[in-house]
Amino acid sequence: MTALLKFPIKHIDENIVFSYEGEVMAYFEVLGFGYDFLDNDDKFSPFSRQLSYLESQGHDVHYLIVPQTTNVDDVIEEHQERMKYKSEQYDYELLDAGTQYMDAVKSYLQNKRKSKEKREYKMYFGIQLNKDKNVYKKGNKGTNAIQSMIEFFKGFNSEVNRAIGLEAFDILESELEVYKRQAQKISDDVRRAFTSTDQVADPVRKISTSDLIYLIESLYSATISNKEVMTREDFESGQDITVKIDDDEVKAVRPTPKSFFEPQETYIEEVAPDTLKLTKKVDGERQHIYTRFHVITRFNDTNEFPGSEWLYHIQRNLDFPCVVSIRSHHKDNERVLKELSDKRLEYDDQNDEAKKAGVSVDMSVQRNEKGVMLLEDYFQRSGYPSYVSSFVIRVNAESIETLDNRTGDLEDLLRRYGIRVLSPFGEQPFLYMETLPGSKAMNDDYKCETDPRMLAGMMFGATTSIGDNMGFAIGETEQKKDVFIYPELASKSLEGVETAFNSISALVAGATGFGKSVLMNLITMLSVLSGAYALVIDPKGDRKGWKKGLPYIPRKYIRIWELGTNSRDKGSLDPFRTSPDIAQGRKVAENIFAYLIDAKIGEIKYSFIAEAMRHAQEQPEPCVGIAIDYLKEMHKNPPKDMNNQRFNDLDELVRVLDTFLQEEFISLLIGHPGEDYTTLEIDKPLQVLMIENLELPNAEKNPKEYTTEEKISTGIMISITSFAQQFMFNNDRTRHKVILQDEASVIDKNDHGRKLMDFIVRQGRYYTTTLLKGSQNASDHSNDLANLGMKFCFALKTTEEAEKMLEYYSLPVTTSNVEKLKNLPKGYCLFQDVFGRTDVMRVNVMFKQVLEAFDTSTSDTEEKEFEKELRSRRESREKVVAVFNDEQHASEEDNASEETKKTPSIMDVARR
């Protein structure tokens, strides 16, 4: 069978494909745009852009959607190279550990890729460059400059020139350059066609020769996961030659057909009229899959948009992957009207003949005539061209039974959109070849002619792709695509990478128990393994177990501060000591203590606090204790010019301070000169700052209702946030730094605390600092949330919170979007990446030992095993009881049946 299928491609150069039929096509990868969360009005934006493109362009086109797994090997190896580069810039203690982790991830993802069929798609768009090869040509050929040049170069390839050195399929270098310039010019139009309103990143990528070969080889794969397909970076399908024409040396490329042998080394046999079997030797063993090609034979007469995005929903809703190939041949409006006019004249002739015979024409003829008249009117008014298209959908499976089931599922899905498909008998090999880039439409019997609205409405380019496709893996989409992020990306201004957000900080929100802390821990740990320094602010002490070390991060690289357990902790969080400089320390101390005694700017009490903090700032060893002693001394010996009102306010201030000074935790905020205290130093790659028994207020609680302990806890968190600024400033500016701010809502509800965090967010890009801002609710955040880059939201409890979060994401607040946010399963979140794309992601820690290290539950391993055993025994008992009950019930039914036989029915009695 393979021998009967002539391979259509003679040469590939970058994204240009030459066929033996003389066609030349340029292929681009459409990177895609978010679609699922748009409301109906927003969905018209990509629709209208594609419609405008299809209306104005005049080329035959090829839409191709292929299930292809992200090349995780390349992503991980590039990140390892990035890590090595960092080790040359600064002291990177965990390079070896980070490299080992990345190797383990690569192995894990490779095994997963081999064993699982992925619904991860790549989309390609091909354009016919030489319009004279369009199926439906315009009357005045050769009028544009490019076409004229191509015709000119064809003269060089005449019989005479071939006789002096050129062969039939040789391609002149000058001709190739003309096609490349034409492809570059066309790419701008394609880019505009496949972008969306809010998209900033380039929506289209010019693919390479190796990309095209990988694509072709994947279509010849004999495994469901394409595991045997490799990237051929050095692939060449032709050799450079030089010939002399009229004493001038002319460069050309001579195609080498054998270069394509290996990528298509698959045995293809027709095992049934509608089924092919592909067999290939993989890792020394024969592998095979069954494949079936379906064609679309009919669409609904009307397809309303939104609602007709059948191509997008094939990717979204089928639980198995499909290859979709659509070859659409452009037919200009003038030709469409001419054909419709000719058709109407045919009906006129039929009507005339019927009148002469004194009979009526068939009702079907009348209906068709009316339809032609409506179409003629429509195309006259719209000016649209039409597209004659061949729609081919390929389904693979490891068994014919599975293939039959998948065929049924495909038919059911498309039936919802009024689309009919079938698997043509005897046409399978030809449909197979039709899907290959650079081939031509071989499906002549099942072509559909439509206007551009139908092609635009199928929503090619809509995607569920999220993430940076670089860095480290943190999860996967619902279609099982691995999600990689590089948290520093938005700060790098890399060539060819344009992000929608410039901030490298991130929001992580959601109700407790759904995976928020696991994700923040994972991003922090992987950033440290990638060369970053991290500060984890853990007010609840959830990370005590990290003292033993983390997988791949030995304990010697982790510093744990458990403040509040040692006498030396007193004064360690004094704002003068935690802030980046003394002036900042005075402001923080002033705001914390004004907050504690509820003093507002402009009040006498506030002026006393400000005066005391300025006095402390001027001392050799500034600290809050000096300021408090200053206030007490002033209260004890008031100045002679102090009036009664000021003294009364000072008296109230001192008495309130005395109330706070009786609380245990306040000592952390108050330092004294000469004392021996715990110094917070950044001397390890990973720092964890915990406060023993800190009493944080509930996220929903009104700050006006805070208890004394809760207000002190809030003050402590503000001082720690000031220390986070010091952490940001006092490290190498170019080195990535991560600040994990758990329970950020407590700080956000305080004006000064919020300003400190907002400063970290705004300056984070310059200082290469990522703030992971964790909280439970959307309403915990200020309007400055728009400055954050990545956003992760786990399940939210209320409709109000879900609506607020959707506003932060700049997504429409629709019922379906709200319900999706409220009903996300545990471990799933709504992720918006730095490119502005949004979709649901499942967090994937990958390794059991890492997940166990992140576990914040109170049970240890033994207790979990004990409970697991109890549950297992209980389930066994329940099964035994269920079986007994079933048997008892069956016995009772049998007895009842016997009694029924013995007992006469009413009809029996009546008959007697």
C-alpha positions in Angstrom: 0.0 0.0 0.0 2.8 2.4 0.9 4.2 2.1 -2.6 0.9 3.1 -4.2 0.8 6.3 -2.2 3.1 8.7 -4.0 4.6 11.1 -1.5 3.5 14.6 -2.6 6.4 16.8 -1.3 9.6 17.4 -3.2 11.3 20.0 -1.1 10.9 22.0 2.1 12.8 25.2 2.9 11.9 26.8 6.3 8.1 27.2 6.1 7.9 26.8 2.3 6.7 23.5 0.9 7.1 22.6 -2.8 5.0 19.8 -4.2 5.6 17.6 -7.3 2.3 19.1 -8.7 4.0 22.5 -8.9 2.2 24.0 -5.9 4.0 26.1 -3.4 2.6 26.7 0.1 3.8 28.6 3.1 2.8 27.2 6.5 2.5 29.1 9.8 1.8 27.8 13.3 -1.2 29.6 14.8 -0.4 29.9 18.5 -4.0 30.6 19.4 -6.1 32.8 21.6 -8.3 32.2 24.6 -12.0 31.7 23.8 -13.9 29.6 26.3 -14.5 32.4 28.9 -15.5 35.1 26.4 -19.1 36.3 26.3 -21.0 36.4 23.1 -20.1 40.0 22.2 -16.3 39.3 22.7 -16.5 36.2 20.6 -17.4 38.3 17.6 -13.9 39.9 17.7 -11.9 36.9 16.4 -14.9 35.9 14.2 -14.9 39.3 12.4 -11.1 39.3 12.0 -11.1 36.0 10.3 -14.1 36.9 8.2 -12.4 40.1 7.0 -9.3 38.1 6.1 -11.2 35.4 4.2 -13.3 38.0 2.4 -10.2 39.9 1.1 -7.5 37.4 0.5 -7.4 35.4 -2.8 -5.4 32.3 -2.1 -6.3 28.6 -1.6 -5.7 27.8 2.1 -5.1 24.7 4.2 -6.3 24.5 7.8 -4.5 21.7 9.7 -5.0 20.7 13.4 -2.7 18.0 14.7 -2.5 16.4 18.1 1.1 17.1 19.1 2.7 16.9 22.5 4.9 19.8 23.6 8.5 18.7 23.3 9.2 18.7 27.0 12.8 17.5 26.4 13.6 20.8 24.6 11.8 22.9 27.2 13.6 21.2 30.1 17.0 21.1 28.4 16.8 24.8 27.5 16.0 25.6 31.2 19.0 23.6 32.3 21.1 25.6 30.0 19.6 28.7 31.5 20.5 27.4 35.0 24.1 26.8 33.9 24.3 30.4 32.6 23.0 31.7 36.0 25.7 29.7 37.8 28.3 31.7 35.9 26.7 35.0 37.1 26.4 34.4 40.8 26.9 31.8 43.6 24.3 29.1 42.7 24.6 26.5 45.4 21.8 24.3 44.2 22.7 23.9 40.5 23.4 20.2 40.7 20.3 19.5 42.7 18.2 21.6 40.3 19.7 19.8 37.3 18.9 16.4 39.0 15.3 17.5 39.6 14.9 18.6 36.0 16.2 15.3 34.8 13.7 13.5 37.0 10.9 15.7 35.6 12.0 14.9 32.1 11.9 11.2 32.7 8.5 11.5 34.4 6.9 13.5 31.6 8.5 11.2 28.9 6.9 8.1 30.6 3.6 9.9 30.8 3.7 10.9 27.2 4.4 7.4 26.1 1.6 5.9 28.1 -1.2 8.4 27.6 -3.0 9.8 24.5 -2.9 13.5 24.7 -5.5 16.0 23.6 -3.0 18.7 23.0 -3.2 20.3 19.6 -1.1 22.4 17.4 -2.7 24.5 14.6 -1.2 25.2 11.3 -2.3 27.5 8.5 -1.0 27.0 4.9 -1.4 29.4 2.0 -1.0 28.8 -1.7 1.7 31.2 -2.9 1.5 30.7 -6.6 -2.1 31.7 -7.4 -1.9 30.2 -10.9 -2.2 26.9 -9.0 -5.4 27.9 -7.3 -8.2 25.5 -8.2 -10.5 28.4 -9.3 -8.4 31.0 -11.1 -9.2 34.6 -11.9 -9.4 35.6 -15.6 -6.5 38.0 -15.7 -3.5 35.9 -14.7 0.0 37.3 -14.1 -1.1 40.9 -13.3 0.7 41.2 -9.9 4.4 41.7 -9.8 5.2 38.6 -7.8 3.3 36.3 -10.3 5.1 38.0 -13.2 8.5 37.4 -11.6 7.6 33.7 -11.0 6.6 33.4 -14.6 9.9 35.0 -15.6 11.9 32.5 -13.5 10.0 29.6 -15.1 11.7 30.5 -18.3 15.0 29.6 -16.8 13.7 26.2 -16.1 12.8 25.5 -19.7 13.9 22.4 -21.7 16.8 24.3 -23.1 18.1 25.3 -19.7 17.6 21.8 -18.3 19.7 20.5 -21.1 22.6 22.6 -19.8 22.5 21.5 -16.2 19.1 21.9 -14.6 16.7 19.0 -14.0 12.9 18.9 -14.1 12.4 19.5 -10.4 15.3 21.8 -9.6 14.3 25.1 -7.9 16.2 28.2 -8.7 17.5 30.1 -5.6 16.1 33.3 -7.0 12.7 31.7 -7.4 12.8 30.5 -3.8 13.7 34.0 -2.5 10.7 35.4 -4.3 8.4 32.9 -2.6 10.0 33.7 0.8 9.3 37.4 0.3 5.8 36.7 -0.6 5.3 34.5 2.4 6.7 37.2 4.7 4.3 39.7 3.2 1.3 37.4 3.6 2.3 36.6 7.2 1.2 40.1 8.4 -2.3 39.5 7.1 -2.4 36.0 8.8 -1.2 37.6 12.0 -4.1 40.1 12.0 -6.6 37.3 11.2 -5.7 35.1 14.1 -5.3 37.5 16.9 -7.9 38.5 19.5 -8.8 41.9 21.1 -6.7 41.6 24.3 -3.9 39.5 22.9 -0.5 41.1 23.0 1.9 38.2 22.1 2.4 37.3 18.5 -0.4 35.0 17.5 1.4 33.4 14.6 4.8 31.8 14.3 6.8 31.1 11.1 7.7 27.4 11.4 10.9 25.8 10.5 11.9 22.9 8.3 12.3 20.7 11.4 8.9 21.7 12.6 7.3 20.6 9.3 9.2 17.3 9.2 8.1 16.6 12.8 4.5 17.3 11.7 4.8 15.0 8.7 6.4 12.2 10.7 3.7 12.5 13.4 1.1 11.8 10.7 3.0 8.6 9.9 3.2 7.6 13.5 2.1 4.1 14.5 1.6 4.9 18.2 -1.1 6.8 19.9 1.4 9.1 21.7 3.8 9.7 18.7 6.5 8.4 21.0 8.8 7.4 18.2 8.7 10.8 16.4 11.9 12.7 16.8 13.0 16.3 16.0 15.3 16.3 13.0 17.1 19.6 13.4 19.6 19.0 10.6 17.0 17.8 8.0 17.7 18.8 4.5 15.5 17.8 1.5 17.7 19.2 -1.2 21.3 19.9 -2.2 22.7 23.2 -3.4 23.9 23.2 -7.0 25.4 25.7 -9.3 24.9 25.7 -13.1 26.0 28.1 -15.9 23.4 29.9 -18.0 24.7 32.3 -20.6 28.1 32.3 -18.9 26.5 33.3 -15.6 26.6 31.0 -12.6 23.0 30.3 -11.3 22.4 28.8 -7.9 19.6 26.3 -7.4 18.4 23.5 -5.1 18.1 19.9 -6.3 15.5 18.0 -4.3 16.6 14.6 -2.9 13.5 12.4 -2.6 15.3 9.8 -0.4 15.6 12.4 2.4 11.9 11.8 3.1 12.1 8.0 3.2 12.9 7.8 7.0 10.1 10.2 8.2 7.5 8.1 6.2 8.9 4.7 7.1 5.5 3.2 8.0 3.7 0.3 6.4 0.1 1.3 5.5 -2.5 -1.4 4.6 -6.2 -1.2 3.9 -7.6 -3.7 6.4 -11.2 -2.7 5.7 -12.9 -0.5 3.0 -13.0 2.3 5.6 -10.0 1.5 7.8 -6.2 1.7 7.5 -3.7 0.0 9.7 -0.3 1.7 10.2 2.6 -0.5 11.3 6.1 0.5 12.3 9.0 -0.9 14.2 9.5 1.1 17.4 12.3 0.3 19.9 12.7 -3.1 18.3 9.0 -4.0 18.5 6.3 -3.7 15.9 3.7 -1.1 16.9 0.5 -0.4 15.1 -2.6 1.7 15.2 -5.9 1.7 13.2 -7.0 4.9 11.6 -10.1 6.1 9.8 -10.8 9.2 7.8 -14.1 10.9 7.8 -15.4 13.6 5.4 -18.1 16.2 6.0 -20.8 15.8 3.5 -23.3 18.4 4.6 -23.7 21.4 6.9 -26.8 23.1 8.2 -28.3 25.6 5.8 -27.9 28.2 8.5 -25.1 28.3 11.1 -25.7 31.0 13.7 -22.6 32.5 15.4 -21.8 32.2 18.3 -22.9 28.6 18.6 -21.4 27.0 15.5 -17.8 26.6 16.6 -17.7 23.0 15.7 -14.0 22.8 15.0 -13.1 24.3 18.4 -15.5 21.9 20.2 -13.9 18.9 18.5 -10.7 19.8 20.4 -12.5 20.8 23.6 -15.1 18.1 24.0 -14.0 14.9 22.5 -12.0 12.7 25.0 -9.7 11.5 22.2 -7.5 13.4 19.7 -8.4 14.0 16.0 -6.4 15.3 13.1 -8.5 17.8 11.1 -7.5 18.9 7.6 -9.5 21.5 5.7 -8.5 22.5 2.2 -10.4 25.5 1.1 -10.3 26.8 -2.5 -11.0 30.4 -3.1 -13.6 31.3 -5.7 -14.0 35.1 -6.3 -17.4 36.8 -6.1 -17.5 37.5 -9.9 -17.2 33.8 -10.6 -19.7 32.8 -7.9 -22.3 35.2 -9.4 -21.5 33.9 -13.0 -22.1 30.3 -11.9 -25.3 31.2 -10.0 -26.5 33.2 -13.0 -25.8 30.2 -15.3 -27.7 28.0 -12.9 -30.7 30.3 -12.8 -30.7 30.3 -16.6 -30.9 26.5 -16.6 -34.0 26.7 -14.4 -35.5 29.3 -16.7 -34.9 26.9 -19.6 -36.6 24.1 -17.6 -39.6 26.4 -16.9 -39.9 27.3 -20.6 -39.8 23.7 -21.7 -42.4 22.8 -19.1 -44.7 25.6 -20.3 -44.3 24.4 -23.9 -45.3 20.9 -22.8 -48.2 22.2 -20.7 -46.8 20.6 -17.5 -45.5 21.9 -14.2 -41.9 21.6 -13.1 -41.2 19.4 -10.0 -41.5 21.0 -6.6 -37.8 20.2 -5.9 -36.8 22.2 -9.0 -38.9 25.2 -7.8 -37.3 25.0 -4.3 -33.8 24.8 -5.9 -34.5 27.7 -8.2 -35.7 29.8 -5.2 -32.5 28.9 -3.3 -30.3 29.9 -6.2 -32.1 33.3 -6.5 -31.6 33.9 -2.7 -27.9 33.0 -3.0 -27.5 35.2 -6.0 -29.0 38.1 -4.1 -26.9 37.3 -1.0 -23.6 37.3 -2.9 -24.5 40.4 -4.9 -25.2 42.3 -1.6 -22.3 41.0 0.4 -19.6 40.9 -2.3 -18.3 37.7 -0.6 -16.2 35.1 -2.4 -17.1 31.5 -1.7 -14.8 28.7 -0.6 -15.1 25.1 -1.9 -13.7 23.0 0.8 -12.7 19.4 1.6 -13.2 18.6 5.3 -11.2 15.5 6.4 -11.2 14.3 10.0 -8.8 11.5 11.1 -9.4 9.3 14.2 -6.8 6.9 15.5 -7.2 3.9 17.9 -5.3 0.8 19.1 -8.2 -1.5 18.2 -11.0 -1.5 15.6 -13.6 -1.7 18.4 -12.3 1.5 20.0 -12.1 3.1 16.5 -15.8 2.3 15.9 -16.7 3.8 19.2 -14.8 6.9 18.5 -16.4 7.2 15.1 -19.8 7.2 16.8 -18.7 9.8 19.3 -17.5 12.1 16.5 -20.7 11.7 14.5 -22.8 12.4 17.7 -20.8 15.6 18.4 -21.0 17.0 14.9 -24.7 16.1 14.6 -25.4 18.7 17.3 -24.1 21.3 14.9 -26.1 20.0 12.0 -23.1 18.4 10.4 -23.1 15.0 8.7 -20.0 12.9 8.3 -19.2 9.5 6.8 -16.1 7.3 6.2 -15.9 6.8 2.4 -15.2 3.2 1.3 -12.1 2.8 -0.8 -11.0 6.4 -0.4 -9.0 6.1 2.8 -5.5 6.1 1.3 -6.2 9.2 -0.7 -7.7 11.0 2.2 -4.6 10.0 4.2 -2.4 11.8 1.6 -4.7 14.8 1.5 -3.9 15.7 5.1 -0.1 16.0 4.5 1.2 19.6 4.2 1.9 20.4 0.6 -0.5 17.8 -0.8 -3.7 18.7 -2.6 -7.4 17.9 -2.2 -8.1 14.4 -3.4 -11.6 14.3 -2.1 -13.6 15.3 -5.2 -16.9 13.7 -4.3 -17.6 15.3 -0.9 -16.7 19.0 -1.3 -18.8 21.6 0.4 -19.2 25.2 -1.0 -19.7 27.8 1.7 -19.4 31.5 2.3 -16.5 32.9 4.4 -18.8 33.2 7.5 -18.9 29.4 7.9 -15.1 29.1 7.9 -14.7 32.0 10.3 -17.4 30.6 12.5 -15.8 27.2 13.0 -13.3 29.2 15.2 -9.9 28.0 14.0 -7.2 29.3 16.3 -9.3 29.2 19.5 -7.1 27.3 22.0 -6.8 26.1 25.6 -3.1 26.6 25.6 -1.7 28.4 28.7 1.8 28.9 30.2 5.1 30.2 29.0 6.3 26.9 27.3 9.6 27.5 29.1 10.9 27.2 32.6 9.5 24.4 34.9 6.3 22.4 34.9 3.6 23.1 37.5 0.5 21.4 36.1 -1.5 20.4 33.1 -4.7 21.6 31.3 -7.9 19.6 31.1 -6.6 18.4 27.7 -3.5 17.0 29.4 -1.1 19.6 28.1 1.8 20.2 30.4 2.0 23.8 31.7 5.4 25.4 32.1 6.1 28.8 33.6 9.2 30.9 33.8 8.3 33.4 36.6 11.0 35.9 35.6 9.8 36.0 32.0 8.0 39.4 32.1 11.1 41.1 33.5 13.4 39.9 30.8 12.3 41.8 27.7 13.4 38.8 25.5 13.5 39.3 21.8 10.3 38.0 20.1 8.5 37.6 23.5 5.9 40.2 24.2 3.8 39.6 27.3 0.4 41.1 28.2 1.6 41.9 31.8 5.0 43.4 32.8 4.7 42.3 36.4 6.4 39.1 37.6 4.3 39.0 40.7 1.4 36.6 41.0 -2.0 36.2 42.8 -2.9 32.9 44.3 -6.4 32.9 45.7 -9.1 30.5 46.7 -10.8 28.9 49.7 -8.8 26.9 52.2 -8.2 23.2 51.4 -8.3 23.4 47.6 -4.5 23.5 46.8 -3.5 27.1 47.1 -0.5 26.5 49.5 0.6 23.5 47.5 0.9 25.6 44.3 2.7 28.5 46.1 5.1 26.0 47.7 5.8 24.3 44.4 6.5 27.6 42.5 8.8 28.7 45.4 10.7 25.4 45.6 11.2 25.2 41.8 12.3 28.8 41.6 15.0 28.1 44.3 16.1 25.0 42.4 16.3 27.2 39.3 18.7 29.6 41.0 16.4 32.0 43.0 16.5 33.1 46.6 13.2 32.8 48.4 11.6 34.2 51.5 8.5 32.4 52.8 6.3 34.3 55.2 4.4 31.6 57.1 2.3 33.2 59.9 0.5 29.9 60.7 3.6 27.7 60.9 2.5 25.3 58.2 6.1 24.6 57.0 7.7 23.4 60.3 8.6 20.2 58.6 10.9 22.0 56.2 13.5 22.1 58.9 14.3 18.5 57.9 14.9 19.7 54.3 12.9 19.3 51.1 13.3 16.9 48.3 16.3 18.1 46.3 16.9 20.9 48.8 19.0 19.6 51.8 18.4 21.2 55.2 21.7 23.1 55.1 20.3 25.3 52.4 17.1 26.2 54.4 16.9 28.7 57.2 13.8 28.5 59.5 13.0 31.3 61.9 10.4 30.3 64.5 10.0 33.7 66.2 8.3 33.9 69.6 9.8 30.8 71.1 13.1 32.3 72.4 13.9 35.2 74.6 16.3 36.4 71.9 13.4 36.9 69.6 12.3 40.1 71.4 12.9 43.0 69.2 13.8 41.0 66.2 10.8 42.4 64.2 11.3 46.0 65.4 10.6 48.0 62.2 13.9 49.9 62.5 15.6 46.5 62.2 13.4 44.8 59.5 13.2 47.8 57.1 15.7 48.4 54.3 16.9 51.7 55.9 16.3 53.8 59.1 14.0 56.3 57.4 11.8 53.5 56.1 11.9 51.9 59.6 10.6 55.1 61.2 7.7 55.3 58.8 6.8 51.7 59.3 7.1 51.9 63.1 5.0 55.1 63.1 2.2 53.5 61.1 2.2 50.3 63.0 1.8 52.0 66.4 -0.6 54.6 65.2 -2.7 51.6 63.9 -2.5 49.8 67.2 -3.8 52.8 69.2 -6.2 53.9 66.4 -4.6 57.3 65.9 -5.3 59.1 62.7 -3.1 61.6 60.9 -3.9 65.1 62.2 -4.8 63.9 65.7 -2.6 64.9 68.7 -2.0 61.3 69.6 -0.6 60.7 66.1 1.7 63.7 66.4 3.1 62.3 69.7 3.9 58.9 68.0 5.6 60.6 65.1 7.6 62.8 67.4 8.8 59.8 69.4 9.7 57.8 66.3 11.7 60.8 64.9 13.6 61.0 68.3 14.4 57.2 68.0 15.6 57.6 64.4 18.2 60.1 65.5 19.8 57.8 68.1 22.9 55.7 67.6 20.9 52.4 67.7 17.4 53.3 66.6 14.6 51.1 67.9 10.9 51.3 69.0 11.9 50.9 72.7 13.6 54.3 72.6 10.4 55.9 71.2 8.2 54.3 74.0 10.6 55.4 76.7 10.5 58.9 75.2 6.7 59.0 75.4 6.7 57.7 79.0 9.3 60.2 80.1 7.3 63.0 78.5 4.2 61.7 80.3 6.1 61.6 83.6 7.7 65.0 83.1 5.6 67.0 80.7 7.0 70.2 79.2 5.8 73.4 80.9 4.1 74.7 77.7 2.0 71.5 77.3 -1.7 72.4 77.7 -4.3 70.2 79.3 -5.8 68.9 76.1 -2.4 67.7 74.8 -1.5 66.1 78.2 -4.9 64.3 78.3 -4.2 62.9 74.8 -0.7 61.9 75.9 -2.1 60.3 79.0 -4.6 58.2 76.9 -1.9 57.3 74.5 0.4 55.9 77.2 -2.3 54.0 79.0 -3.4 52.3 75.7 0.3 51.5 75.0 0.6 50.0 78.4 -2.4 47.7 77.6 -0.6 46.5 74.4 2.7 46.1 76.2 1.1 43.5 78.5 0.6 41.3 75.4 3.2 38.6 74.8 3.8 39.2 71.1 4.2 42.9 71.2 7.8 42.3 72.4 8.7 41.1 68.9 8.1 44.7 67.6 9.9 46.5 70.4 13.7 46.5 70.4 16.0 48.1 73.0 19.5 49.4 72.6 22.3 46.9 73.4 20.1 43.8 73.6 21.1 40.4 72.1 18.3 39.7 69.6 17.7 37.3 66.7 19.0 39.0 63.5 17.1 38.2 60.3 19.8 37.5 57.8 19.6 36.4 54.2 22.2 33.7 54.3 20.4 30.7 52.7 18.7 30.1 49.3 15.4 29.4 51.2 14.2 31.3 54.3 11.0 30.6 56.1 9.8 33.1 58.7 7.2 31.7 61.2 5.6 33.3 64.3 4.6 30.8 67.0 0.9 31.1 67.9 0.2 34.2 65.9 -3.5 35.1 66.1 -4.4 36.3 62.6 -7.9 37.7 62.1 -10.3 35.8 59.9 -10.3 37.1 56.3 -14.0 38.1 56.4 -13.6 40.0 59.7 -14.0 43.8 59.8 -10.7 45.4 60.9 -12.7 47.6 63.2 -13.7 44.5 65.2 -10.1 43.1 65.6 -9.1 42.1 69.1 -5.9 43.3 70.7 -4.1 40.1 69.8 -5.3 40.4 66.2 -4.2 44.0 65.9 -0.7 43.1 67.2 -0.5 40.2 64.8 -1.4 42.5 61.9 1.4 44.9 63.1 3.8 42.0 63.1 2.8 41.0 59.5 3.4 44.6 58.4 6.9 44.6 59.9 7.6 41.3 58.2 6.5 42.8 54.9 8.9 45.6 55.4 11.6 43.0 55.9 10.5 41.5 52.5 11.5 44.9 51.0 14.9 44.6 52.6 15.1 41.1 51.1 14.3 42.5 47.7 16.8 45.4 47.9 19.8 43.7 49.5 20.3 40.9 47.0 21.8 40.9 43.6 19.2 42.8 41.4 19.5 40.4 38.5 19.0 37.3 40.7 15.4 36.0 40.8 13.9 36.4 44.2 10.6 35.0 45.4 8.5 36.3 48.4 5.7 34.0 49.4 3.3 36.1 51.3 0.7 33.7 52.9 -2.4 35.3 54.3 -1.8 38.5 52.4 -5.4 39.7 53.1 -4.4 40.6 56.6 -1.8 43.1 55.3 -4.0 44.3 52.4 -6.7 45.5 54.9 -4.1 47.9 56.4 -3.4 51.0 54.4 0.4 51.1 55.1 0.7 47.3 54.8 -1.0 47.4 51.4 1.4 50.2 50.3 4.4 48.1 51.2 3.1 45.1 49.2 2.1 47.3 46.3 5.6 48.7 46.3 7.1 45.2 46.0 4.7 44.4 43.1 5.5 47.6 41.2 9.3 47.4 41.8 9.4 43.7 41.4 10.2 43.8 37.7 13.2 46.0 38.3 14.5 44.0 41.2 13.6 40.6 39.6 11.3 39.9 42.6 8.2 37.8 42.4 5.6 38.3 45.1 3.3 35.3 45.5 0.3 36.9 47.0 -1.8 34.3 48.7 -5.3 34.9 50.1 -8.7 33.3 50.3 -11.0 35.9 48.6 -11.0 38.2 45.6 -12.3 41.0 47.8 -9.2 40.9 49.9 -7.3 42.8 47.2 -7.0 46.4 46.3 -7.6 47.7 42.8 -3.8 47.5 42.2 -4.4 43.8 41.5 -4.3 44.8 37.9 -0.5 45.3 38.3 -0.1 41.6 39.0 1.0 39.2 36.2 0.0 35.6 36.6 -3.2 34.8 38.4 -4.2 31.5 39.9 -7.7 31.1 41.5 -8.9 27.9 43.2 -12.6 27.4 44.1 -14.3 30.3 45.6 -17.2 30.1 48.1 -19.7 32.8 47.0 -21.1 34.2 43.8 -19.9 37.7 44.8 -16.3 36.6 45.2 -16.4 34.7 41.9 -17.8 37.8 40.1 -15.1 40.0 41.7 -12.3 37.6 40.6 -13.6 37.5 37.0 -13.4 41.3 37.0 -9.8 41.0 38.1 -9.1 38.5 35.2 -10.8 40.9 32.8 -13.2 38.1 31.9 -17.0 38.6 31.3 -19.1 38.0 34.4 -21.4 35.3 33.0 -23.4 32.7 34.9 -21.3 29.9 33.4 -18.0 31.6 34.3 -19.2 32.2 37.9 -20.3 28.6 38.3 -17.0 27.3 36.9 -15.0 29.3 39.5 -17.3 28.2 42.3 -17.1 24.5 41.4 -13.5 23.9 40.6 -12.4 20.5 42.0 -9.6 20.3 44.6 -6.2 20.8 43.0 -7.7 22.7 40.0 -7.4 26.5 39.4 -8.2 29.1 36.9 -4.9 30.2 35.5 -4.2 33.4 33.6 -0.7 33.5 32.2 1.5 36.6 31.4 0.2 36.5 27.8 -3.4 37.1 29.1 -4.6 33.6 28.2 -6.9 31.9 30.6 -8.0 28.3 31.2 -8.4 25.7 33.9 -5.2 24.0 35.1 -4.7 21.0 37.4 -1.7 21.5 39.7 0.7 18.5 39.3 3.4 18.1 41.9 4.5 14.9 40.1 6.5 13.3 42.9 5.0 11.8 46.0 7.8 12.9 48.3 7.3 16.5 47.2 3.6 16.4 47.9 4.3 14.8 51.3 6.7 17.6 52.1 4.0 20.2 51.3 1.4 18.4 53.4 0.0 20.8 56.1 -2.4 18.3 57.7 -1.9 17.3 61.4 -1.7 13.5 60.7 1.6 11.8 60.2 2.3 8.9 57.8 1.5 6.2 60.4 -1.8 7.7 61.3 -2.7 8.0 57.6 -1.9 4.4 57.0 -3.9 3.4 60.1 -6.9 5.3 58.8 -6.5 3.8 55.4 -6.6 0.3 56.9 -9.7 1.2 58.9 -11.4 2.5 55.7 -10.4 -0.6 53.8 -11.9 -2.9 56.5 -15.1 -0.9 56.6 -15.5 -1.0 52.8 -15.0 -4.8 52.9 -17.7 -5.2 55.6 -20.0 -3.0 53.6 -19.5 -5.1 50.5 -20.2 -8.3 52.4 -23.4 -6.8 53.8 -24.4 -5.6 50.4 -24.0 -9.1 48.9 -26.0 -10.6 51.7 -28.8 -8.1 51.2 -28.9 -8.8 47.5 -29.1 -12.6 48.1 -31.8 -12.1 50.7 -33.7 -9.9 48.4 -33.4 -12.4 45.5 -34.6 -15.2 47.9 -37.7 -13.1 48.9 -38.5 -12.4 45.3 -38.3 -16.1 44.5 -40.6 -17.0 47.4 -43.1 -14.3 46.4 -43.1 -15.7 42.8 -43.9 -19.2 44.1 -46.7 -17.8 46.3 -48.1 -16.0 43.3 -48.3 -19.2 41.4 -50.3 -20.8 44.3 -52.6 -17.9 44.9 -55.4 -17.4 42.3 -55.6 -14.0 40.7 -58.7 -11.9 40.5 -59.2 -13.0 36.9 -58.8 -16.7 37.9 -61.5 -16.2 40.6 -63.7 -14.4 38.1 -63.4 -17.2 35.5 -64.3 -19.8 38.2 
